[in-house]
Amino acid sequence: MVFKRLLGSLGVGGPTVDTVLDPGAVLPGGTLSGEVRLAGGSASVDIDHITLELVARVEAEHEDGESEGSVVFERFTVGGGFRLGEGEQRAVRFEVPLPWETPVTELYGQPLGIVLGVRTELAVTGARDKGDLDPLAVRPLPVQEAVLEALGQLGFGFRSADLEYGRIGGTGQQLPFYQEIELTPAPQYAHGAGEFELTFLAHPGGMEVVVEADKRGGFLGGGHDALGRFTVSHDVAGVDWNTLVDGWFRQLLQSRSVYAEPHHGSRPGMGMGTAVAAGAAGLAVGVVGGLVAAEVVDEVGDFFEGDDEED
C-alpha cells in the first residue's frame, strides 16, 4: 500500500514522499524491506535524513482506568545527506531488522486485531514532517505458530489480542509493551480457570512463553491468578507439541503461586519449564474463528486516520 502526502511544513511546492513496503507479512526478528520514493517540488532542497519509525497502538492501565495511545518502538535512519533537485524522482531502498518482540498481527492471513504501522519522517533543511503511516503485517515465527496450533487442537478459543504497556517481571522483555492473547479455556481446563492469557517474548536464542490463568475459587477460597513462564527453542522439529502445551497448562493450574494484584502495567514472574517446540495443524478454526474481521479493519482505519493529531 502506498501513502502520499504533501509536506505541508515545507509550504506549497515542497517535495512529496511515498513509502512502499515490499508485499507480504514479515516475521519478528526478520527483515522489513521496501523503498522511500521522493519527488522533488518547485525548488531544490537538501534532505538531511529519512527515518522510519515502527509504531504500535497500545493500551495502558492506570488508577483512573485504561487509555490507548501510539508508541514508537524502533527507529531507523535509511537515507539522507543529499540534494533533491527540482522535480527530481529518487527512490531510497531500505532493509531494516524488526525487533524479535514485534507483535504478531495475523495468523494464516486472518487479522488478530493488533495495529502496527511504519511512519516515514523526512527532514529537509531543518524542517521535519512525519508523513503518513503504512500498515505493517507480521506473521508468527514457526515456534509461535506451533504453540498457537497446539492451542487450537487442544480446544482453546480465541477471545481477543491487544498490546499492553508495561513489563513482565522476571523475563528478558526488551520492548516497553507486550502482546497479550486472551483465550477461552478448553473443556479439560475450564474447571480450573475462567480464562487464560498468553504472551510471547522471542529473542535470537528462542522464546519465553508467559501464561496467566484466572483461577477459579473453591468452596473455602476465592479465585486468584497464577503465572507460568516456559522457555522454548526455535527448533520446531520432532516433539509432540500438543502434549507439551497441555503439560504447561496442567502445571499452571496445579501451581500454588498466588498474585493478589492483577498486572497493572507489569506482571511478576514464576516457575520455568524448558522445551523444544514442534508444529501441529488446525489453529485457523480453533483460535482465529472468534475474531470479526470487519471490526479489525475499522480499528486499523481509525488508528491511521487519527494518529497525526495525537503526535
C-alpha atoms as a printed R data frame, in Angstrom:
    type eleno elety resid chain resno       x       y      z
1   ATOM     1    CA   MET     A     1   0.000   0.000  0.000
2   ATOM     2    CA   VAL     A     2   1.301   3.441 -0.941
3   ATOM     3    CA   PHE     A     3   0.522   6.590  1.061
4   ATOM     4    CA   LYS     A     4   1.098  10.060 -0.429
5   ATOM     5    CA   ARG     A     5   1.198  13.319  1.416
6   ATOM     6    CA   LEU     A     6   2.321  16.851  0.627
7   ATOM     7    CA   LEU     A     7   4.887  18.046  3.141
8   ATOM     8    CA   GLY     A     8   2.846  20.945  4.463
9   ATOM     9    CA   SER     A     9   5.551  22.121  6.840
10  ATOM    10    CA   LEU     A    10   7.650  22.999  3.802
11  ATOM    11    CA   GLY     A    11   4.932  25.010  2.067
12  ATOM    12    CA   VAL     A    12   3.343  24.691 -1.359
13  ATOM    13    CA   GLY     A    13   5.713  23.267 -3.928
14  ATOM    14    CA   GLY     A    14   7.693  21.161 -1.443
15  ATOM    15    CA   PRO     A    15   8.717  17.554 -2.121
16  ATOM    16    CA   THR     A    16   6.401  14.597 -1.670
17  ATOM    17    CA   VAL     A    17   7.267  11.219 -0.172
18  ATOM    18    CA   ASP     A    18   5.787   7.755 -0.744
19  ATOM    19    CA   THR     A    19   6.837   4.793  1.399
20  ATOM    20    CA   VAL     A    20   6.242   1.410 -0.234
21  ATOM    21    CA   LEU     A    21   6.759  -1.800  1.739
22  ATOM    22    CA   ASP     A    22   7.581  -4.988 -0.114
23  ATOM    23    CA   PRO     A    23   4.499  -7.247 -0.380
24  ATOM    24    CA   GLY     A    24   3.685  -9.848  2.241
25  ATOM    25    CA   ALA     A    25   3.782 -10.179  6.010
26  ATOM    26    CA   VAL     A    26   7.159 -10.185  7.769
27  ATOM    27    CA   LEU     A    27   8.486 -12.197 10.708
28  ATOM    28    CA   PRO     A    28   9.503 -10.959 14.164
29  ATOM    29    CA   GLY     A    29  13.276 -10.654 14.101
30  ATOM    30    CA   GLY     A    30  13.153 -10.701 10.287
31  ATOM    31    CA   THR     A    31  13.835  -8.043  7.683
32  ATOM    32    CA   LEU     A    32  11.450  -5.254  6.734
33  ATOM    33    CA   SER     A    33  12.199  -4.048  3.226
34  ATOM    34    CA   GLY     A    34  10.864  -1.568  0.704
35  ATOM    35    CA   GLU     A    35  11.681   1.857 -0.659
36  ATOM    36    CA   VAL     A    36  11.021   5.502  0.068
37  ATOM    37    CA   ARG     A    37  10.104   7.349 -3.130
38  ATOM    38    CA   LEU     A    38  10.800  11.065 -3.247
39  ATOM    39    CA   ALA     A    39   9.522  13.560 -5.789
40  ATOM    40    CA   GLY     A    40  11.137  16.999 -5.901
41  ATOM    41    CA   GLY     A    41   8.973  20.087 -5.743
42  ATOM    42    CA   SER     A    42   9.309  23.505 -7.328
43  ATOM    43    CA   ALA     A    43  12.802  24.055 -5.928
44  ATOM    44    CA   SER     A    44  15.862  22.044 -4.932
45  ATOM    45    CA   VAL     A    45  16.098  21.071 -1.251
46  ATOM    46    CA   ASP     A    46  18.651  19.381  0.983
47  ATOM    47    CA   ILE     A    47  17.454  16.091  2.501
48  ATOM    48    CA   ASP     A    48  19.029  15.868  5.959
49  ATOM    49    CA   HIS     A    49  17.703  12.414  6.792
50  ATOM    50    CA   ILE     A    50  14.956   9.884  6.070
51  ATOM    51    CA   THR     A    51  13.854   7.976  9.155
52  ATOM    52    CA   LEU     A    52  11.426   5.092  9.554
53  ATOM    53    CA   GLU     A    53   9.533   4.695 12.835
54  ATOM    54    CA   LEU     A    54   7.794   1.495 13.920
55  ATOM    55    CA   VAL     A    55   4.588   2.485 15.704
56  ATOM    56    CA   ALA     A    56   2.194   0.372 17.780
57  ATOM    57    CA   ARG     A    57  -1.231   1.065 19.228
58  ATOM    58    CA   VAL     A    58  -1.064   0.086 22.910
59  ATOM    59    CA   GLU     A    59  -3.295   0.101 25.983
60  ATOM    60    CA   ALA     A    60  -2.181   1.415 29.355
61  ATOM    61    CA   GLU     A    61  -3.807   0.630 32.693
62  ATOM    62    CA   HIS     A    62  -3.747   3.262 35.446
63  ATOM    63    CA   GLU     A    63  -5.656   4.261 38.547
64  ATOM    64    CA   ASP     A    64  -8.325   6.120 36.587
65  ATOM    65    CA   GLY     A    65  -8.959   3.246 34.199
66  ATOM    66    CA   GLU     A    66  -7.487   2.428 30.801
67  ATOM    67    CA   SER     A    67  -6.308   4.538 27.887
68  ATOM    68    CA   GLU     A    68  -4.912   3.958 24.404
69  ATOM    69    CA   GLY     A    69  -2.111   5.634 22.514
70  ATOM    70    CA   SER     A    70   0.648   5.107 19.971
71  ATOM    71    CA   VAL     A    71   4.188   4.134 20.932
72  ATOM    72    CA   VAL     A    72   7.278   4.334 18.709
73  ATOM    73    CA   PHE     A    73   9.239   1.178 19.471
74  ATOM    74    CA   GLU     A    74  12.060   1.402 16.906
75  ATOM    75    CA   ARG     A    75  13.654   3.989 14.613
76  ATOM    76    CA   PHE     A    76  15.901   3.535 11.586
77  ATOM    77    CA   THR     A    77  17.671   6.196  9.519
78  ATOM    78    CA   VAL     A    78  17.608   4.844  5.972
79  ATOM    79    CA   GLY     A    79  18.965   7.755  3.941
80  ATOM    80    CA   GLY     A    80  19.830  11.431  3.766
81  ATOM    81    CA   GLY     A    81  22.723  13.765  3.169
82  ATOM    82    CA   PHE     A    82  21.848  14.577 -0.440
83  ATOM    83    CA   ARG     A    83  20.218  17.302 -2.501
84  ATOM    84    CA   LEU     A    84  16.873  16.603 -4.181
85  ATOM    85    CA   GLY     A    85  16.591  18.631 -7.346
86  ATOM    86    CA   GLU     A    86  13.547  20.430 -8.666
87  ATOM    87    CA   GLY     A    87  11.118  17.810 -9.987
88  ATOM    88    CA   GLU     A    88  13.671  15.029 -9.392
89  ATOM    89    CA   GLN     A    89  12.421  11.468 -8.791
90  ATOM    90    CA   ARG     A    90  14.511   9.377 -6.419
91  ATOM    91    CA   ALA     A    91  13.955   6.035 -4.665
92  ATOM    92    CA   VAL     A    92  15.819   5.088 -1.486
93  ATOM    93    CA   ARG     A    93  15.875   1.336 -0.909
94  ATOM    94    CA   PHE     A    94  15.877   0.042  2.683
95  ATOM    95    CA   GLU     A    95  16.212  -3.226  4.574
96  ATOM    96    CA   VAL     A    96  15.937  -2.974  8.361
97  ATOM    97    CA   PRO     A    97  15.714  -5.635 11.107
98  ATOM    98    CA   LEU     A    98  12.499  -5.948 13.101
99  ATOM    99    CA   PRO     A    99  12.773  -6.422 16.871
100 ATOM   100    CA   TRP     A   100  12.296 -10.044 17.929
101 ATOM   101    CA   GLU     A   101   9.415  -8.980 20.172
102 ATOM   102    CA   THR     A   102   7.491  -7.318 17.333
103 ATOM   103    CA   PRO     A   103   3.840  -8.303 17.893
104 ATOM   104    CA   VAL     A   104   2.093 -10.744 15.578
105 ATOM   105    CA   THR     A   105  -0.776  -9.102 13.672
106 ATOM   106    CA   GLU     A   106  -2.135 -12.026 11.659
107 ATOM   107    CA   LEU     A   107  -2.380 -15.796 11.521
108 ATOM   108    CA   TYR     A   108  -2.871 -17.567  8.189
109 ATOM   109    CA   GLY     A   109  -3.791 -14.180  6.748
110 ATOM   110    CA   GLN     A   110  -6.502 -13.547  9.361
111 ATOM   111    CA   PRO     A   111  -6.067 -10.313 11.393
112 ATOM   112    CA   LEU     A   112  -5.765 -10.608 15.165
113 ATOM   113    CA   GLY     A   113  -6.734  -7.028 15.978
114 ATOM   114    CA   ILE     A   114  -3.189  -5.745 16.584
115 ATOM   115    CA   VAL     A   115  -2.401  -2.383 14.964
116 ATOM   116    CA   LEU     A   116   1.172  -1.676 13.802
117 ATOM   117    CA   GLY     A   117   2.468   0.894 11.347
118 ATOM   118    CA   VAL     A   118   5.587   2.231  9.639
119 ATOM   119    CA   ARG     A   119   5.863   6.006  9.642
120 ATOM   120    CA   THR     A   120   8.319   7.958  7.489
121 ATOM   121    CA   GLU     A   121   9.973  11.102  8.818
122 ATOM   122    CA   LEU     A   122  11.621  13.375  6.260
123 ATOM   123    CA   ALA     A   123  13.936  16.153  7.451
124 ATOM   124    CA   VAL     A   124  14.569  18.873  4.860
125 ATOM   125    CA   THR     A   125  16.884  21.803  5.625
126 ATOM   126    CA   GLY     A   126  15.957  21.808  9.293
127 ATOM   127    CA   ALA     A   127  12.197  21.197  8.864
128 ATOM   128    CA   ARG     A   128  10.570  17.838  9.598
129 ATOM   129    CA   ASP     A   129   7.389  16.089  8.551
130 ATOM   130    CA   LYS     A   130   6.286  12.686  9.799
131 ATOM   131    CA   GLY     A   131   4.190  11.783  6.774
132 ATOM   132    CA   ASP     A   132   1.598   9.023  6.725
133 ATOM   133    CA   LEU     A   133   1.537   5.545  8.228
134 ATOM   134    CA   ASP     A   134   1.866   2.346  6.262
135 ATOM   135    CA   PRO     A   135   0.164  -0.641  7.991
136 ATOM   136    CA   LEU     A   136   2.645  -3.346  8.979
137 ATOM   137    CA   ALA     A   137   1.625  -7.021  8.776
138 ATOM   138    CA   VAL     A   138   3.575  -9.515 10.908
139 ATOM   139    CA   ARG     A   139   3.078 -13.279 10.797
140 ATOM   140    CA   PRO     A   140   4.156 -15.637 13.601
141 ATOM   141    CA   LEU     A   141   7.520 -17.322 13.869
142 ATOM   142    CA   PRO     A   142   7.418 -21.117 13.379
143 ATOM   143    CA   VAL     A   143   7.666 -21.640 17.147
144 ATOM   144    CA   GLN     A   144   4.828 -19.188 17.795
145 ATOM   145    CA   GLU     A   145   2.713 -20.867 15.160
146 ATOM   146    CA   ALA     A   146   3.413 -24.236 16.762
147 ATOM   147    CA   VAL     A   147   2.136 -23.027 20.139
148 ATOM   148    CA   LEU     A   148  -0.979 -21.458 18.633
149 ATOM   149    CA   GLU     A   149  -1.745 -24.519 16.513
150 ATOM   150    CA   ALA     A   150  -1.475 -26.732 19.588
151 ATOM   151    CA   LEU     A   151  -3.865 -24.453 21.465
152 ATOM   152    CA   GLY     A   152  -6.383 -24.756 18.641
153 ATOM   153    CA   GLN     A   153  -6.104 -28.541 18.612
154 ATOM   154    CA   LEU     A   154  -6.477 -28.724 22.390
155 ATOM   155    CA   GLY     A   155  -9.765 -26.838 22.151
156 ATOM   156    CA   PHE     A   156  -8.912 -23.312 23.281
157 ATOM   157    CA   GLY     A   157 -10.911 -20.441 21.817
158 ATOM   158    CA   PHE     A   158  -9.624 -17.037 20.755
159 ATOM   159    CA   ARG     A   159 -11.150 -14.135 22.679
160 ATOM   160    CA   SER     A   160  -9.026 -11.106 21.806
161 ATOM   161    CA   ALA     A   161  -5.491  -9.777 21.370
162 ATOM   162    CA   ASP     A   162  -4.033  -6.452 22.423
163 ATOM   163    CA   LEU     A   163  -0.812  -4.686 23.345
164 ATOM   164    CA   GLU     A   164  -0.290  -3.770 26.997
165 ATOM   165    CA   TYR     A   165   2.083  -1.018 28.054
166 ATOM   166    CA   GLY     A   166   4.424  -2.233 30.823
167 ATOM   167    CA   ARG     A   167   6.889  -5.000 31.586
168 ATOM   168    CA   ILE     A   168   6.630  -8.590 32.776
169 ATOM   169    CA   GLY     A   169   8.899  -9.141 35.762
170 ATOM   170    CA   GLY     A   170  11.431 -11.939 35.691
171 ATOM   171    CA   THR     A   171  11.653 -12.057 31.902
172 ATOM   172    CA   GLY     A   172  14.072 -10.732 29.292
173 ATOM   173    CA   GLN     A   173  11.476  -8.374 27.798
174 ATOM   174    CA   GLN     A   174  13.015  -5.616 25.673
175 ATOM   175    CA   LEU     A   175  10.114  -3.531 24.340
176 ATOM   176    CA   PRO     A   176   8.104  -1.178 26.592
177 ATOM   177    CA   PHE     A   177   4.936  -3.198 25.908
178 ATOM   178    CA   TYR     A   178   3.938  -6.818 25.370
179 ATOM   179    CA   GLN     A   179   1.343  -8.638 23.306
180 ATOM   180    CA   GLU     A   180  -1.396 -10.395 25.236
181 ATOM   181    CA   ILE     A   181  -3.605 -13.065 23.628
182 ATOM   182    CA   GLU     A   182  -6.720 -13.868 25.639
183 ATOM   183    CA   LEU     A   183  -8.073 -17.415 25.336
184 ATOM   184    CA   THR     A   184 -11.226 -19.142 26.495
185 ATOM   185    CA   PRO     A   185 -10.297 -22.409 28.203
186 ATOM   186    CA   ALA     A   186 -10.611 -25.783 26.528
187 ATOM   187    CA   PRO     A   187 -13.169 -28.041 28.292
188 ATOM   188    CA   GLN     A   188 -10.480 -30.035 30.110
189 ATOM   189    CA   TYR     A   189  -9.184 -26.875 31.835
190 ATOM   190    CA   ALA     A   190 -12.448 -24.973 32.317
191 ATOM   191    CA   HIS     A   191 -12.938 -26.271 35.877
192 ATOM   192    CA   GLY     A   192  -9.693 -24.588 36.961
193 ATOM   193    CA   ALA     A   193  -9.707 -21.227 35.197
194 ATOM   194    CA   GLY     A   194 -12.147 -18.809 33.643
195 ATOM   195    CA   GLU     A   195  -9.681 -17.594 31.030
196 ATOM   196    CA   PHE     A   196  -6.019 -17.708 30.056
197 ATOM   197    CA   GLU     A   197  -3.689 -15.004 28.739
198 ATOM   198    CA   LEU     A   198  -0.654 -15.805 26.615
199 ATOM   199    CA   THR     A   199   2.420 -13.686 25.823
200 ATOM   200    CA   PHE     A   200   5.348 -14.479 23.506
201 ATOM   201    CA   LEU     A   201   8.759 -12.892 24.195
202 ATOM   202    CA   ALA     A   202  11.010 -14.014 21.350
203 ATOM   203    CA   HIS     A   203  14.772 -13.488 21.192
204 ATOM   204    CA   PRO     A   204  17.563 -14.801 18.920
205 ATOM   205    CA   GLY     A   205  18.097 -17.932 21.040
206 ATOM   206    CA   GLY     A   206  14.464 -18.946 21.478
207 ATOM   207    CA   MET     A   207  11.305 -17.670 23.132
208 ATOM   208    CA   GLU     A   208   9.737 -17.231 26.533
209 ATOM   209    CA   VAL     A   209   6.061 -18.187 26.744
210 ATOM   210    CA   VAL     A   210   4.256 -16.475 29.612
211 ATOM   211    CA   VAL     A   211   0.862 -17.916 30.558
212 ATOM   212    CA   GLU     A   212  -1.519 -16.409 33.095
213 ATOM   213    CA   ALA     A   213  -4.565 -18.252 34.440
214 ATOM   214    CA   ASP     A   214  -7.536 -16.589 36.077
215 ATOM   215    CA   LYS     A   215  -8.025 -19.454 38.526
216 ATOM   216    CA   ARG     A   216 -11.465 -20.245 39.896
217 ATOM   217    CA   GLY     A   217 -12.019 -20.207 43.637
218 ATOM   218    CA   GLY     A   218 -13.045 -23.300 45.543
219 ATOM   219    CA   PHE     A   219 -15.636 -23.721 48.314
220 ATOM   220    CA   LEU     A   220 -13.338 -22.289 51.007
221 ATOM   221    CA   GLY     A   221 -11.281 -19.838 48.987
222 ATOM   222    CA   GLY     A   222 -11.557 -17.157 46.353
223 ATOM   223    CA   GLY     A   223 -10.040 -17.212 42.907
224 ATOM   224    CA   HIS     A   224  -6.624 -15.837 42.081
225 ATOM   225    CA   ASP     A   225  -4.210 -15.519 39.205
226 ATOM   226    CA   ALA     A   226  -1.315 -17.883 38.571
227 ATOM   227    CA   LEU     A   227   1.540 -17.119 36.207
228 ATOM   228    CA   GLY     A   228   3.885 -19.531 34.476
229 ATOM   229    CA   ARG     A   229   6.940 -18.940 32.289
230 ATOM   230    CA   PHE     A   230   8.251 -21.571 29.896
231 ATOM   231    CA   THR     A   231  11.261 -21.446 27.568
232 ATOM   232    CA   VAL     A   232  11.167 -22.883 24.055
233 ATOM   233    CA   SER     A   233  13.682 -23.220 21.242
234 ATOM   234    CA   HIS     A   234  13.301 -22.021 17.659
235 ATOM   235    CA   ASP     A   235  13.853 -25.635 16.580
236 ATOM   236    CA   VAL     A   236  10.326 -26.904 15.919
237 ATOM   237    CA   ALA     A   237  11.096 -30.455 14.813
238 ATOM   238    CA   GLY     A   238  10.497 -33.794 16.493
239 ATOM   239    CA   VAL     A   239   8.401 -33.076 19.602
240 ATOM   240    CA   ASP     A   240   4.776 -33.863 20.474
241 ATOM   241    CA   TRP     A   241   3.780 -30.239 20.778
242 ATOM   242    CA   ASN     A   242   0.191 -30.866 21.882
243 ATOM   243    CA   THR     A   243   1.380 -32.930 24.844
244 ATOM   244    CA   LEU     A   244   3.950 -30.311 25.770
245 ATOM   245    CA   VAL     A   245   1.481 -27.403 25.773
246 ATOM   246    CA   ASP     A   246  -1.072 -29.490 27.647
247 ATOM   247    CA   GLY     A   247   1.557 -30.070 30.321
248 ATOM   248    CA   TRP     A   248   2.158 -26.349 30.672
249 ATOM   249    CA   PHE     A   249  -1.472 -25.615 31.401
250 ATOM   250    CA   ARG     A   250  -1.918 -28.518 33.795
251 ATOM   251    CA   GLN     A   251   1.209 -27.428 35.670
252 ATOM   252    CA   LEU     A   252  -0.089 -23.873 35.841
253 ATOM   253    CA   LEU     A   253  -3.459 -24.909 37.262
254 ATOM   254    CA   GLN     A   254  -1.738 -27.009 39.923
255 ATOM   255    CA   SER     A   255   0.542 -24.139 40.915
256 ATOM   256    CA   ARG     A   256   0.302 -22.726 44.429
257 ATOM   257    CA   SER     A   257   1.731 -19.377 43.357
258 ATOM   258    CA   VAL     A   258  -0.778 -16.624 44.070
259 ATOM   259    CA   TYR     A   259  -0.754 -12.995 42.955
260 ATOM   260    CA   ALA     A   260  -3.419 -10.983 44.695
261 ATOM   261    CA   GLU     A   261  -2.950  -7.956 42.432
262 ATOM   262    CA   PRO     A   262  -3.630  -8.064 38.678
263 ATOM   263    CA   HIS     A   263  -0.773  -6.931 36.438
264 ATOM   264    CA   HIS     A   264  -1.427  -3.207 36.098
265 ATOM   265    CA   GLY     A   265   1.377  -2.405 33.704
266 ATOM   266    CA   SER     A   266   3.601  -5.259 34.866
267 ATOM   267    CA   ARG     A   267   3.444  -8.975 35.538
268 ATOM   268    CA   PRO     A   268   5.533 -10.929 38.070
269 ATOM   269    CA   GLY     A   269   7.479 -13.998 37.028
270 ATOM   270    CA   MET     A   270   7.279 -17.522 38.449
271 ATOM   271    CA   GLY     A   271   8.448 -21.050 37.625
272 ATOM   272    CA   MET     A   272  10.192 -22.001 34.385
273 ATOM   273    CA   GLY     A   273   9.973 -25.028 32.120
274 ATOM   274    CA   THR     A   274  12.306 -25.819 29.222
275 ATOM   275    CA   ALA     A   275  11.203 -27.406 25.965
276 ATOM   276    CA   VAL     A   276  11.783 -27.633 22.221
277 ATOM   277    CA   ALA     A   277   8.838 -26.589 20.075
278 ATOM   278    CA   ALA     A   278   7.289 -28.645 17.278
279 ATOM   279    CA   GLY     A   279   4.466 -27.914 14.828
280 ATOM   280    CA   ALA     A   280   0.909 -29.190 14.588
281 ATOM   281    CA   ALA     A   281  -2.065 -28.050 12.476
282 ATOM   282    CA   GLY     A   282  -5.560 -26.688 12.665
283 ATOM   283    CA   LEU     A   283  -5.474 -23.348 14.502
284 ATOM   284    CA   ALA     A   284  -7.414 -21.309 11.963
285 ATOM   285    CA   VAL     A   285 -10.806 -22.525 13.178
286 ATOM   286    CA   GLY     A   286  -9.915 -23.009 16.839
287 ATOM   287    CA   VAL     A   287  -8.349 -19.625 17.557
288 ATOM   288    CA   VAL     A   288  -8.943 -17.162 14.734
289 ATOM   289    CA   GLY     A   289 -12.608 -18.075 14.377
290 ATOM   290    CA   GLY     A   290 -13.562 -15.799 17.270
291 ATOM   291    CA   LEU     A   291 -12.426 -12.607 15.526
292 ATOM   292    CA   VAL     A   292 -14.671 -10.407 13.394
293 ATOM   293    CA   ALA     A   293 -12.536  -9.163 10.504
294 ATOM   294    CA   ALA     A   294 -14.683  -6.098  9.800
295 ATOM   295    CA   GLU     A   295 -14.108  -4.767 13.317
296 ATOM   296    CA   VAL     A   296 -10.363  -5.104 12.841
297 ATOM   297    CA   VAL     A   297 -10.487  -3.165  9.570
298 ATOM   298    CA   ASP     A   298 -12.354  -0.324 11.303
299 ATOM   299    CA   GLU     A   299  -9.837  -0.245 14.153
300 ATOM   300    CA   VAL     A   300  -6.867  -0.051 11.790
301 ATOM   301    CA   GLY     A   301  -8.532   2.710  9.786
302 ATOM   302    CA   ASP     A   302  -9.299   4.775 12.879
303 ATOM   303    CA   PHE     A   303  -5.726   4.443 14.099
304 ATOM   304    CA   PHE     A   304  -4.117   5.651 10.903
305 ATOM   305    CA   GLU     A   305  -6.576   8.487 10.368
306 ATOM   306    CA   GLY     A   306  -6.160   9.893 13.883
307 ATOM   307    CA   ASP     A   307  -2.504   9.273 14.610
308 ATOM   308    CA   ASP     A   308  -1.155  12.576 13.258
309 ATOM   309    CA   GLU     A   309  -3.327  14.572 15.641
310 ATOM   310    CA   GLU     A   310  -2.018  12.602 18.629
311 ATOM   311    CA   ASP     A   311   1.601  13.189 17.714
